[in-house]
Protein backbone atom coordinates (compact mmCIF):
# COMPACT_ATOMS: atom_id res chain seq x y z
CA UNK A 1 0.00 0.00 0.00
CA UNK A 2 1.32 3.47 -0.90
CA UNK A 3 2.72 5.60 1.92
CA UNK A 4 0.10 8.07 3.19
CA UNK A 5 2.02 10.35 5.57
CA UNK A 6 4.55 12.98 4.57
CA UNK A 7 5.97 16.24 5.82
CA UNK A 8 5.19 18.14 2.61
CA UNK A 9 2.87 17.47 -0.31
CA UNK A 10 3.52 19.33 -3.56
CA UNK A 11 0.56 19.31 -5.97
CA UNK A 12 1.74 19.69 -9.56
CA UNK A 13 5.16 18.78 -10.98
CA UNK A 14 5.49 21.81 -13.24
CA UNK A 15 7.92 24.71 -13.45
CA UNK A 16 7.70 25.50 -9.72
CA UNK A 17 6.64 22.08 -8.40
CA UNK A 18 9.79 20.29 -9.55
CA UNK A 19 11.87 23.01 -7.90
CA UNK A 20 10.06 22.52 -4.59
CA UNK A 21 10.37 18.74 -4.77
CA UNK A 22 14.13 19.11 -5.15
CA UNK A 23 14.72 21.79 -2.54
CA UNK A 24 12.37 20.44 0.15
CA UNK A 25 13.85 16.93 -0.08
CA UNK A 26 17.51 18.01 -0.35
CA UNK A 27 18.58 17.53 3.28
CA UNK A 28 17.07 14.04 3.47
CA UNK A 29 15.10 14.76 6.64
CA UNK A 30 11.76 15.86 5.17
CA UNK A 31 9.45 13.32 3.55
CA UNK A 32 8.08 14.87 0.36
CA UNK A 33 5.30 13.69 -1.94
CA UNK A 34 5.04 15.16 -5.44
CA UNK A 35 1.72 14.59 -7.22
CA UNK A 36 1.43 14.98 -11.01
CA UNK A 37 -1.78 14.42 -12.96
CA UNK A 38 0.04 13.57 -16.18
CA UNK A 39 2.60 10.96 -17.21
CA UNK A 40 6.34 10.90 -16.50
CA UNK A 41 7.17 12.49 -19.81
CA UNK A 42 6.89 12.44 -23.58
CA UNK A 43 9.56 11.08 -25.88
CA UNK A 44 9.63 14.28 -27.96
CA UNK A 45 9.96 16.70 -25.05
CA UNK A 46 13.77 16.93 -24.82
CA UNK A 47 13.93 18.04 -28.48
CA UNK A 48 13.37 21.82 -28.49
CA UNK A 49 11.24 21.92 -31.65
CA UNK A 50 8.77 19.66 -29.82
CA UNK A 51 6.89 22.83 -28.83
CA UNK A 52 5.30 22.68 -32.29
CA UNK A 53 4.15 19.09 -31.80
CA UNK A 54 3.12 19.18 -28.13
CA UNK A 55 1.22 22.47 -28.18
CA UNK A 56 -2.06 20.65 -28.84
CA UNK A 57 -1.19 17.04 -27.95
CA UNK A 58 -3.37 15.64 -25.14
CA UNK A 59 -0.65 13.09 -24.31
CA UNK A 60 1.34 15.94 -22.73
CA UNK A 61 -1.10 18.84 -22.57
CA UNK A 62 -4.26 19.78 -20.69
CA UNK A 63 -5.58 21.31 -23.95
CA UNK A 64 -7.75 23.86 -22.17
CA UNK A 65 -9.89 26.25 -24.19
CA UNK A 66 -11.17 29.68 -23.27
CA UNK A 67 -14.83 30.60 -23.20
CA UNK A 68 -15.87 32.69 -26.22
CA UNK A 69 -15.93 36.40 -25.51
CA UNK A 70 -16.11 39.70 -27.37
CA UNK A 71 -12.36 40.31 -27.16
CA UNK A 72 -11.58 37.09 -29.03
CA UNK A 73 -14.35 37.48 -31.58
CA UNK A 74 -16.50 34.78 -30.03
CA UNK A 75 -13.82 32.12 -30.58
CA UNK A 76 -12.86 29.35 -28.14
CA UNK A 77 -9.13 29.92 -28.32
CA UNK A 78 -6.73 27.18 -27.13
CA UNK A 79 -4.75 27.40 -23.88
CA UNK A 80 -1.96 24.81 -23.88
CA UNK A 81 -0.63 23.82 -20.42
CA UNK A 82 1.86 21.06 -19.74
CA UNK A 83 0.44 17.85 -18.27
CA UNK A 84 3.56 15.79 -17.50
CA UNK A 85 6.63 16.02 -15.29
CA UNK A 86 8.07 19.49 -15.88
CA UNK A 87 4.64 20.92 -16.69
CA UNK A 88 4.71 23.72 -19.23
CA UNK A 89 8.51 23.89 -19.02
CA UNK A 90 8.47 20.52 -20.84
CA UNK A 91 6.35 21.71 -23.80
CA UNK A 92 6.88 25.49 -24.06
CA UNK A 93 8.74 27.61 -26.61
CA UNK A 94 11.90 27.67 -24.43
CA UNK A 95 12.26 31.47 -24.29
CA UNK A 96 13.89 32.66 -21.06
CA UNK A 97 12.90 36.13 -19.84
CA UNK A 98 13.09 37.45 -16.28
CA UNK A 99 11.04 40.59 -16.79
CA UNK A 100 11.79 44.17 -15.80
CA UNK A 101 12.83 45.67 -12.48
CA UNK A 102 9.54 47.61 -12.66
CA UNK A 103 7.51 44.37 -12.47
CA UNK A 104 8.88 43.19 -9.14
CA UNK A 105 9.16 46.64 -7.60
CA UNK A 106 5.44 47.06 -8.39
CA UNK A 107 4.69 43.83 -6.52
CA UNK A 108 6.60 45.18 -3.53
CA UNK A 109 4.77 48.51 -3.71
CA UNK A 110 1.49 46.59 -3.48
CA UNK A 111 2.62 45.49 -0.01
CA UNK A 112 4.44 42.26 -0.86
CA UNK A 113 7.58 42.47 1.22
CA UNK A 114 10.55 40.53 -0.09
CA UNK A 115 9.44 40.60 -3.74
CA UNK A 116 11.21 43.71 -5.07
CA UNK A 117 13.69 43.31 -7.92
CA UNK A 118 16.61 43.56 -5.51
CA UNK A 119 15.01 40.75 -3.47
CA UNK A 120 14.43 38.36 -6.36
CA UNK A 121 17.62 39.04 -8.36
CA UNK A 122 19.76 36.81 -6.08
CA UNK A 123 17.23 34.01 -6.60
CA UNK A 124 17.34 34.39 -10.38
CA UNK A 125 21.14 34.29 -10.19
CA UNK A 126 21.20 31.28 -7.86
CA UNK A 127 18.89 29.17 -10.03
CA UNK A 128 20.73 29.58 -13.35
CA UNK A 129 23.85 28.47 -15.14
CA UNK A 130 24.16 31.16 -17.80
CA UNK A 131 26.44 29.75 -20.46
CA UNK A 132 27.60 33.19 -21.65
CA UNK A 133 29.27 33.89 -18.30
CA UNK A 134 28.71 35.40 -14.87
CA UNK A 135 28.61 39.06 -13.79
CA UNK A 136 26.68 41.18 -11.30
CA UNK A 137 23.41 40.29 -13.07
CA UNK A 138 24.05 36.72 -14.21
CA UNK A 139 25.48 33.62 -12.61
CA UNK A 140 26.81 30.13 -13.22
CA UNK A 141 26.56 26.96 -11.19
CA UNK A 142 22.78 26.80 -10.76
CA UNK A 143 20.62 23.88 -11.93
CA UNK A 144 18.87 25.65 -14.83
CA UNK A 145 21.06 25.92 -17.93
CA UNK A 146 20.36 29.06 -19.98
CA UNK A 147 22.03 29.76 -23.31
CA UNK A 148 21.82 32.20 -26.20
CA UNK A 149 20.59 30.84 -29.55
CA UNK A 150 23.76 29.56 -31.29
CA UNK A 151 22.19 29.40 -34.76
CA UNK A 152 23.52 31.92 -37.26
CA UNK A 153 21.51 33.38 -40.10
CA UNK A 154 21.66 36.47 -42.30
CA UNK A 155 17.95 36.90 -41.54
CA UNK A 156 18.66 37.25 -37.79
CA UNK A 157 21.40 39.78 -38.54
CA UNK A 158 19.05 41.75 -40.80
CA UNK A 159 16.28 41.82 -38.17
CA UNK A 160 18.66 43.11 -35.51
CA UNK A 161 20.00 45.73 -37.92
CA UNK A 162 16.42 46.72 -38.80
CA UNK A 163 15.75 47.35 -35.11
CA UNK A 164 18.84 49.53 -34.90
CA UNK A 165 17.57 51.51 -37.90
CA UNK A 166 14.44 52.26 -35.86
CA UNK A 167 16.48 53.43 -32.88
CA UNK A 168 16.35 50.22 -30.82
CA UNK A 169 19.75 49.36 -29.34
CA UNK A 170 21.49 46.03 -29.71
CA UNK A 171 21.26 44.51 -26.25
CA UNK A 172 23.75 41.77 -25.36
CA UNK A 173 21.67 40.72 -22.32
CA UNK A 174 18.00 41.67 -21.95
CA UNK A 175 18.00 39.79 -18.62
CA UNK A 176 20.79 42.00 -17.33
CA UNK A 177 20.92 45.69 -16.45
CA UNK A 178 18.27 46.78 -18.96
CA UNK A 179 15.62 44.92 -20.94
CA UNK A 180 15.23 47.32 -23.86
CA UNK A 181 16.76 46.23 -27.14
CA UNK A 182 16.79 43.73 -29.98
CA UNK A 183 18.88 40.61 -29.71
CA UNK A 184 19.27 36.86 -30.06
CA UNK A 185 16.99 34.93 -27.71
CA UNK A 186 18.10 33.42 -24.41
CA UNK A 187 16.71 29.92 -24.03
CA UNK A 188 16.32 27.00 -21.65
CA UNK A 189 18.30 24.87 -24.10
CA UNK A 190 21.77 23.38 -23.68
CA UNK A 191 23.63 21.37 -26.30
CA UNK A 192 20.47 21.04 -28.32
CA UNK A 193 18.34 19.63 -25.48
CA UNK A 194 15.40 21.14 -23.59
CA UNK A 195 16.21 22.14 -20.01
CA UNK A 196 12.83 21.59 -18.34
CA UNK A 197 12.51 21.60 -14.56
CA UNK A 198 11.85 17.87 -14.80
CA UNK A 199 15.36 17.50 -16.20
CA UNK A 200 17.22 20.21 -14.27
CA UNK A 201 15.58 19.92 -10.85
CA UNK A 202 13.60 16.69 -10.51
CA UNK A 203 15.92 14.24 -12.27
CA UNK A 204 18.83 14.82 -9.82
CA UNK A 205 16.46 14.28 -6.87
CA UNK A 206 14.59 11.18 -8.08
CA UNK A 207 16.92 8.77 -6.28
CA UNK A 208 16.28 10.24 -2.83
CA UNK A 209 14.51 7.84 -0.51
CA UNK A 210 12.56 10.69 1.09
CA UNK A 211 11.00 11.86 -2.22
CA UNK A 212 7.96 10.04 -3.60
CA UNK A 213 6.83 11.05 -7.11
CA UNK A 214 3.38 9.84 -8.18
CA UNK A 215 2.26 10.39 -11.76
CA UNK A 216 -1.25 9.89 -13.07
CA UNK A 217 -2.50 11.41 -9.80
CA UNK A 218 -5.20 14.06 -10.34
CA UNK A 219 -5.80 16.09 -7.17
CA UNK A 220 -9.54 16.08 -6.49
CA UNK A 221 -9.77 18.08 -3.25
CA UNK A 222 -7.84 19.17 -0.20
CA UNK A 223 -8.25 17.44 3.13
CA UNK A 224 -9.24 20.12 5.64
CA UNK A 225 -9.68 20.17 9.41
CA UNK A 226 -11.43 23.45 10.06
CA UNK A 227 -9.12 26.16 8.72
CA UNK A 228 -6.09 23.88 8.41
CA UNK A 229 -5.07 21.84 5.36
CA UNK A 230 -3.78 18.43 6.39
CA UNK A 231 -3.62 16.58 3.09
CA UNK A 232 -4.79 15.92 -0.45
CA UNK A 233 -7.19 13.49 -2.07
CA UNK A 234 -6.39 12.45 -5.61
CA UNK A 235 -7.63 10.13 -8.33
CA UNK A 236 -5.22 7.44 -9.50
CA UNK A 237 -5.84 4.18 -11.33
CA UNK A 238 -9.59 4.70 -11.17
CA UNK A 239 -9.90 5.22 -7.43
CA UNK A 240 -9.54 8.04 -4.91
CA UNK A 241 -6.52 7.93 -2.61
CA UNK A 242 -5.47 10.19 0.25
CA UNK A 243 -2.13 11.54 1.44
CA UNK A 244 -1.54 13.53 4.63
CA UNK A 245 0.99 16.30 5.31
CA UNK A 246 2.40 16.92 8.79
CA UNK A 247 3.77 20.34 7.82
CA UNK A 248 2.33 21.89 4.66
CA UNK A 249 0.59 21.33 1.34
CA UNK A 250 1.77 23.58 -1.48
CA UNK A 251 -0.22 24.00 -4.70
CA UNK A 252 1.87 24.26 -7.87
CA UNK A 253 -0.82 23.49 -10.43
CA UNK A 254 -0.59 26.82 -12.21
CA UNK A 255 -3.09 29.57 -12.82
CA UNK A 256 -5.81 27.20 -14.02
CA UNK A 257 -5.50 24.13 -11.81
CA UNK A 258 -4.63 25.81 -8.50
CA UNK A 259 -7.79 27.97 -8.22
CA UNK A 260 -9.83 25.02 -9.51
CA UNK A 261 -8.55 22.81 -6.66
CA UNK A 262 -9.26 25.52 -4.08
CA UNK A 263 -12.85 25.84 -5.31
CA UNK A 264 -13.36 22.07 -5.43
CA UNK A 265 -12.27 22.08 -1.78
CA UNK A 266 -14.77 24.77 -0.74
CA UNK A 267 -12.36 27.72 -0.74
CA UNK A 268 -13.44 30.72 -2.79
CA UNK A 269 -16.43 32.96 -3.57
CA UNK A 270 -19.51 31.50 -1.87
CA UNK A 271 -21.88 32.18 -4.78
CA UNK A 272 -19.56 30.37 -7.22
CA UNK A 273 -19.24 27.36 -4.92
CA UNK A 274 -22.93 27.08 -4.04
CA UNK A 275 -23.88 27.27 -7.71
CA UNK A 276 -21.95 24.02 -8.22
CA UNK A 277 -23.22 22.37 -5.05
CA UNK A 278 -19.92 22.74 -3.19
CA UNK A 279 -20.06 23.42 0.55
CA UNK A 280 -18.34 26.68 1.54
CA UNK A 281 -15.47 25.95 3.93
CA UNK A 282 -13.57 29.24 3.66
CA UNK A 283 -14.74 32.43 1.97
CA UNK A 284 -11.98 33.91 -0.21
CA UNK A 285 -13.45 36.11 -2.96
CA UNK A 286 -10.26 36.51 -5.00
CA UNK A 287 -9.92 32.83 -5.92
CA UNK A 288 -10.05 32.53 -9.71
CA UNK A 289 -10.22 36.29 -10.31
CA UNK A 290 -7.52 38.58 -11.79
CA UNK A 291 -6.70 36.29 -14.75
CA UNK A 292 -4.11 37.99 -16.99
CA UNK A 293 -2.36 36.78 -20.15
CA UNK A 294 -0.51 38.25 -23.09
CA UNK A 295 -2.85 38.40 -26.06
CA UNK A 296 -0.67 37.60 -29.05
CA UNK A 297 -1.49 38.72 -32.61
CA UNK A 298 0.90 37.13 -35.10
CA UNK A 299 1.77 39.24 -38.16
CA UNK A 300 3.25 37.25 -41.06
CA UNK A 301 5.22 38.06 -44.20
CA UNK A 302 6.17 36.15 -47.29
CA UNK A 303 9.94 36.40 -47.81
CA UNK A 304 12.22 36.14 -50.79
CA UNK A 305 13.56 32.58 -51.24
CA UNK A 306 16.96 32.64 -49.54
CA UNK A 307 17.03 29.23 -47.88
CA UNK A 308 16.92 30.74 -44.37
CA UNK A 309 13.36 30.03 -43.22
CA UNK A 310 12.00 26.87 -41.60
CA UNK A 311 9.49 26.75 -44.46
CA UNK A 312 12.40 26.14 -46.82
CA UNK A 313 14.64 24.12 -44.49
CA UNK A 314 11.87 21.61 -43.72
CA UNK A 315 10.89 21.07 -47.36
CA UNK A 316 11.47 17.72 -49.07
CA UNK A 317 14.75 16.10 -48.06
CA UNK A 318 15.59 19.19 -46.02
CA UNK A 319 13.73 17.85 -43.00
CA UNK A 320 15.57 14.52 -43.21
CA UNK A 321 18.87 16.40 -43.36
CA UNK A 322 17.89 18.51 -40.34
CA UNK A 323 17.00 15.35 -38.40
CA UNK A 324 20.37 13.79 -39.24
CA UNK A 325 22.15 17.00 -38.29
CA UNK A 326 20.33 17.15 -34.98
CA UNK A 327 21.10 13.50 -34.21
CA UNK A 328 24.79 14.00 -35.00
CA UNK A 329 25.47 17.46 -33.55
CA UNK A 330 22.41 18.65 -31.61
CA UNK A 331 22.21 21.59 -34.04
CA UNK A 332 19.95 22.84 -36.81
CA UNK A 333 16.45 24.19 -36.56
CA UNK A 334 15.24 21.18 -34.54
CA UNK A 335 17.36 22.57 -31.69
CA UNK A 336 15.90 26.09 -31.72
CA UNK A 337 13.24 27.87 -29.61
CA UNK A 338 9.96 29.28 -30.86
CA UNK A 339 11.66 32.60 -31.71
CA UNK A 340 15.42 33.06 -32.25
CA UNK A 341 15.24 36.89 -32.11
CA UNK A 342 13.45 39.09 -29.55
CA UNK A 343 12.73 42.78 -29.39
CA UNK A 344 11.72 44.80 -26.31
CA UNK A 345 10.67 48.25 -27.43
CA UNK A 346 8.80 51.39 -26.42
CA UNK A 347 5.96 51.62 -28.90
CA UNK A 348 5.71 55.40 -28.56
CA UNK A 349 7.66 58.32 -27.16
CA UNK A 350 7.46 59.27 -23.49
CA UNK A 351 7.55 55.77 -21.98
CA UNK A 352 10.14 54.96 -19.31
CA UNK A 353 10.43 51.27 -20.19
CA UNK A 354 9.53 48.88 -23.04
CA UNK A 355 5.82 48.17 -23.30
CA UNK A 356 5.89 45.73 -26.24
CA UNK A 357 7.73 42.47 -26.85
CA UNK A 358 8.30 41.04 -30.34
CA UNK A 359 9.04 37.39 -31.07
CA UNK A 360 10.67 37.24 -34.49
CA UNK A 361 10.56 33.75 -35.96
CA UNK A 362 11.81 32.52 -39.38
CA UNK A 363 8.67 30.64 -40.33
CA UNK A 364 5.02 31.20 -41.22
CA UNK A 365 2.14 28.80 -40.62
CA UNK A 366 -1.16 28.41 -42.42
CA UNK A 367 -3.35 29.95 -39.72
CA UNK A 368 -4.37 30.03 -36.04
CA UNK A 369 -6.05 26.61 -36.27
CA UNK A 370 -3.67 25.06 -38.82
CA UNK A 371 -0.10 24.96 -37.54
CA UNK A 372 1.40 23.41 -40.67
CA UNK A 373 4.14 25.44 -42.34
CA UNK A 374 3.26 27.41 -45.45
CA UNK A 375 4.83 26.02 -48.64
CA UNK A 376 6.56 29.37 -49.29
CA UNK A 377 9.28 31.15 -47.28
CA UNK A 378 7.91 33.34 -44.53
CA UNK A 379 8.40 34.85 -41.12
CA UNK A 380 6.21 35.69 -38.14
CA UNK A 381 6.26 38.57 -35.67
CA UNK A 382 4.32 37.79 -32.50
CA UNK A 383 3.39 40.91 -30.52
CA UNK A 384 2.75 41.21 -26.78
CA UNK A 385 1.53 44.20 -24.83
CA UNK A 386 3.90 43.55 -21.93
CA UNK A 387 1.73 44.76 -19.05
CA UNK A 388 -1.92 44.26 -20.06
CA UNK A 389 -4.73 45.80 -18.03
CA UNK A 390 -7.60 43.51 -19.12
CA UNK A 391 -8.66 41.01 -16.44
CA UNK A 392 -10.60 37.77 -16.63
CA UNK A 393 -11.46 34.81 -14.41
CA UNK A 394 -11.28 31.04 -13.96
CA UNK A 395 -14.03 29.19 -12.06
CA UNK A 396 -15.22 25.62 -11.70
CA UNK A 397 -18.23 24.59 -13.72
CA UNK A 398 -18.82 21.32 -11.83
CA UNK A 399 -17.75 19.32 -8.78
CA UNK A 400 -15.90 16.88 -11.06
CA UNK A 401 -12.11 17.53 -10.96
CA UNK A 402 -11.84 15.99 -14.42
CA UNK A 403 -13.96 18.73 -15.98
CA UNK A 404 -12.03 21.80 -17.07
CA UNK A 405 -13.04 25.08 -15.42
CA UNK A 406 -14.58 27.99 -17.31
CA UNK A 407 -11.75 30.28 -18.48
CA UNK A 408 -12.71 33.83 -19.44
CA UNK A 409 -9.92 36.17 -20.54
CA UNK A 410 -11.97 39.30 -21.25
CA UNK A 411 -9.28 40.33 -23.74
CA UNK A 412 -9.19 43.88 -25.14
CA UNK A 413 -11.61 45.14 -22.51
CA UNK A 414 -9.15 47.88 -21.56
CA UNK A 415 -8.49 50.74 -23.97
CA UNK A 416 -4.75 50.80 -23.20
CA UNK A 417 -4.36 47.18 -24.32
CA UNK A 418 -6.04 47.98 -27.63
CA UNK A 419 -3.81 51.00 -28.15
CA UNK A 420 -0.56 49.16 -27.36
CA UNK A 421 -1.36 46.24 -29.67
CA UNK A 422 -2.24 48.56 -32.56
CA UNK A 423 1.01 50.45 -31.95
CA UNK A 424 2.82 47.10 -31.90
CA UNK A 425 1.42 46.03 -35.27
CA UNK A 426 2.43 49.38 -36.78
CA UNK A 427 5.93 49.09 -35.29
CA UNK A 428 6.36 45.59 -36.74
CA UNK A 429 5.42 46.95 -40.15
CA UNK A 430 8.01 49.71 -39.80
CA UNK A 431 10.62 47.10 -38.88
CA UNK A 432 9.91 45.13 -42.04
CA UNK A 433 9.97 48.30 -44.15
CA UNK A 434 13.56 49.20 -43.17
CA UNK A 435 16.37 49.04 -45.68
CA UNK A 436 17.95 46.21 -43.68
CA UNK A 437 15.02 43.98 -44.69
CA UNK A 438 14.99 44.91 -48.40
CA UNK A 439 16.73 41.73 -49.57
CA UNK A 440 14.33 39.49 -47.60
CA UNK A 441 10.93 41.23 -47.69
CA UNK A 442 8.33 40.17 -50.24
CA UNK A 443 4.80 40.94 -48.99
CA UNK A 444 2.71 41.05 -45.82
CA UNK A 445 0.30 38.13 -45.88
CA UNK A 446 -1.41 38.46 -42.47
CA UNK A 447 -3.32 40.65 -41.85
CA UNK A 448 -2.29 42.21 -45.16
CA UNK A 449 -1.68 45.84 -46.15
CA UNK A 450 -5.40 46.45 -46.72
CA UNK A 451 -5.87 46.26 -42.92
CA UNK A 452 -4.80 49.79 -42.13
CA UNK A 453 -7.01 51.80 -39.76
CA UNK A 454 -6.93 51.32 -35.98
CA UNK A 455 -10.41 49.81 -36.04
CA UNK A 456 -9.48 47.39 -38.82
CA UNK A 457 -6.38 46.26 -36.96
CA UNK A 458 -8.33 45.71 -33.74
CA UNK A 459 -10.99 43.71 -35.56
CA UNK A 460 -8.29 41.55 -37.14
CA UNK A 461 -6.75 40.97 -33.71
CA UNK A 462 -10.15 40.00 -32.27
CA UNK A 463 -10.67 37.48 -35.06
CA UNK A 464 -7.18 35.97 -35.17
CA UNK A 465 -5.02 36.54 -32.09
CA UNK A 466 -4.28 33.72 -29.68
CA UNK A 467 -2.75 33.92 -26.23
CA UNK A 468 0.98 33.83 -25.57
CA UNK A 469 0.29 30.96 -23.15
CA UNK A 470 1.22 33.07 -20.09
CA UNK A 471 -1.85 32.88 -17.80
CA UNK A 472 -1.16 34.25 -14.32
CA UNK A 473 -2.78 36.03 -11.40
CA UNK A 474 -5.74 33.87 -10.35
CA UNK A 475 -4.52 33.39 -6.75
CA UNK A 476 -2.78 36.72 -6.48
CA UNK A 477 -0.42 37.72 -3.70
CA UNK A 478 -1.09 40.76 -1.54
CA UNK A 479 -2.70 42.29 1.53
CA UNK A 480 -5.89 43.52 -0.19
CA UNK A 481 -9.34 41.89 0.10
CA UNK A 482 -9.07 40.20 -3.32
CA UNK A 483 -5.66 38.63 -2.63
CA UNK A 484 -5.50 34.86 -2.09
CA UNK A 485 -2.03 34.50 -0.58
CA UNK A 486 0.19 36.72 1.56
CA UNK A 487 3.79 37.62 0.75
CA UNK A 488 4.92 34.30 2.27
CA UNK A 489 2.57 32.56 -0.21
CA UNK A 490 0.30 31.32 2.60
CA UNK A 491 -3.38 31.17 1.74
CA UNK A 492 -5.18 33.91 3.66
CA UNK A 493 -7.13 32.56 6.59
CA UNK A 494 -5.81 29.00 6.25
CA UNK A 495 -2.99 27.11 7.93
CA UNK A 496 -0.74 24.52 6.35
CA UNK A 497 -1.52 25.66 2.78
CA UNK A 498 0.57 27.69 0.33
CA UNK A 499 0.53 28.34 -3.39
CA UNK A 500 3.71 28.63 -5.48
CA UNK A 501 3.15 29.09 -9.21
CA UNK A 502 2.23 31.79 -11.73
CA UNK A 503 -1.19 32.23 -10.16
CA UNK A 504 0.32 34.26 -7.28
CA UNK A 505 1.56 37.06 -9.56
CA UNK A 506 -0.36 40.28 -8.76
CA UNK A 507 0.48 41.60 -12.23
CA UNK A 508 1.93 39.98 -15.32
CA UNK A 509 5.70 40.19 -15.71
CA UNK A 510 7.10 41.92 -18.80
CA UNK A 511 7.83 38.85 -20.87
CA UNK A 512 7.62 35.08 -20.92
CA UNK A 513 6.62 33.55 -17.59
CA UNK A 514 8.55 30.28 -17.27
CA UNK A 515 11.66 31.85 -15.70
CA UNK A 516 9.67 33.84 -13.12
CA UNK A 517 7.65 30.72 -12.20
CA UNK A 518 10.87 28.82 -11.52
CA UNK A 519 12.02 31.75 -9.37
CA UNK A 520 8.72 31.57 -7.43
CA UNK A 521 9.36 27.89 -6.75
CA UNK A 522 12.85 28.69 -5.47
CA UNK A 523 11.63 31.49 -3.23
CA UNK A 524 8.76 29.39 -1.88
CA UNK A 525 11.10 26.57 -0.92
CA UNK A 526 13.37 29.05 0.84
CA UNK A 527 10.46 30.43 2.87
CA UNK A 528 9.05 26.99 3.70
CA UNK A 529 12.37 25.63 4.91
CA UNK A 530 12.93 28.78 6.99
CA UNK A 531 9.50 28.29 8.61
CA UNK A 532 10.32 24.64 9.35
DAJOMO-V795406 format. One line per field, one symbol per residue. psi: psi as a letter, one per 40 degrees, with the letter a starting at -180 (. if undefined). burial: # if it has 9 or more other ideal C-beta (glycine too) atoms within 8 Angstrom, else .. A space follows every 50 residues. Layout:
BEGIN
psi: ???
burial: ???
END
This chain:
BEGIN
psi: hihehidihhhhfaddddddddddedeedhhhhhhhdaidahdedehdee dddedfheeehdfiiiihiddffeigiighhhgihebeeeeaefhhhdai dddddddddeegheeidddeddddddeigheeiiaediiieidhhhiihe hihddddddddddddeehihhegeebdhdhihiiihighhfeihgidddd dddeedeheehhhhifghhdiihigbfhheahiihhfeihihiihdcihh hfeiedddddddddefhahddddddefhhhdhhgeeheifhiihhgihhi ihiiheeeidddeehbedddddddddddeeaaeeeiadhehihhiheiie idiieihhhhhfihidideheiiieihiihhhhhhdgieiiaihiieieh eehiihhhdfieehdddddddddddddddddeeiddededhciheheiee gdidddddddddediaieffhieefihieideidiaeeehhheiiehihg aedehdihigaiedddddddddddddddddd.
burial: .....####################....##########.##..#.#### #..##.#..#######..#.##....######################## .#######.###..###.###.#########.....####.########. #.#.##.#########.#.##.####..###########..######### ##..#....###############...#########....#####.#### ###################..###.#.#.#.#.################# ###..#.#######...##..##.##....#################... #.#############.......##..############.#######.... #...##########..##.#############.#.##..##..####... .....###.###.###############...######.####.#.##### #############################...
END
